[in-house]
Amino acid sequence: MSGHPETAARLPGLALELAGIELASAARGSQRREILHAIDLDVAPGEQLAIVGASGAGKTSLLHVAAGALRTDGGTLRLDGEVFWRLDVHGRRRLRRALFLAPQLPPLPPRQRVVTAVLAACLPALGFWRSVAALFYPTQLPAVRAALAVFGLEGRLFDRVDRLSGGERQRVGLARALVSPARLWLLDEPLAALDPVHADQVLEGLCAQARSRGVTLLVSLHQAELARRHFTRLVGLRAGRVVFDQPTATVAPEQWRALYETPASSGPAGVPDTPPGLPGPAGGGRA
């Protein structure tokens, strides 16, 4: 992979702080199901970390809370030192423009061209009339092509989204982050539709791009080995609670097993009994 979007510029990453976060959802009857409980997370500007855990651990909810997309039942969200939910609508909109949330399934209109789908990430910063003009007369083609090149898709610039495979759509969704003006990238399972080779390459490209720009990066992952390889800090989430938040090299095999094990088995679910490379210190992360 190669390429460096022309829009890339080193900006101060967005600081993120979650303090005592509580989130529940209404279940059947009057009962409420706990989704997140007592979550504390402090992320410095430009830091990169992975949130790991099994399906249903609360990773997606945590990212949506961090993006100000979900209002919590308790606790505090701070972005760049500002208490998000105490701001008026204009203040919240300003901070939302400084972050990019990439869902696991990117919302790409099937009949849209790839170039238009990627440029959509720039529209909030352009203003109404420039946004309309950009949809019909794209003026940032070099930046879009360079962003796609990071993920090996520069040749699909004018293809329709519905002509892409699932993995290609996911990579197009990630290319949107690279052309956006965001200082915080929140990426939910960005490797879900990718084969192992592409998954490793995409994660390497994302970390390199975030590092070159000074962007803060939070990624939720199932893949324990990829998380260990690319990040020097890991946050383990289980049943809506943080079970560890520490340097990658210090996460012990028993911590991995406790993170993924299910009540029906004594071994972990979703990772082997001894995840690749464990026990022993993690390889040098590239965060």
PEPE-V661222 format. One line per field, one symbol per residue. psi: psi as a letter, one per 20 degrees, with the letter a starting at -180 (. if undefined). burial: I if it has 9 or more other ideal C-beta (glycine too) atoms within 8 Angstrom, else O. Layout:
# PEPE-V661222
psi: ???
burial: ???
This chain:
# PEPE-V661222
psi: qrqophipqoqpqpqpppokpppqqpaqbiqpppgpplpppopqpiqpqpoqrrpjijgghghhghikipprirappppkipogjiqrhhghhghhijrpoorhopmophjqqgghggihiighihrghhgghhhhmpikghggghghhhjkjhijgjqqhijqrghhghhghhhhhhirjqippooolijhjqrhghgggghgggggggghijqpppppqhogghghhiqipqopppljqphqnrqgiioqhhhgghhiqqhiqirqpiqrgoqpiqrrqqroqk.
burial: IOIIIOIIOOIOIIIIIIOIIIIIOOOOOOOOOOIIOOIIIOIOIIIIIIIIIIOOIIIIIIIIIIIIOIOIOOIIIIIOOIOIOOIOOOIIOOIIIIIIIIIOOIOIOOOIIIIIIIIOIIIOOOOOOOIOIIIOOIOIIOIIIIIIIIIIIIOIIOIIIOOIOOIIIIIIIIIIIIIIIIIIIIIIIIIOOIOOOIIIIIIIIIIIIIIIIIIIIIIIIIOIIIIIIIIOIIIIIIOIIIIIOOOIOOIOIOIIIIIIIOOOOOOIIOOOOOIOOOOOOIOOIII
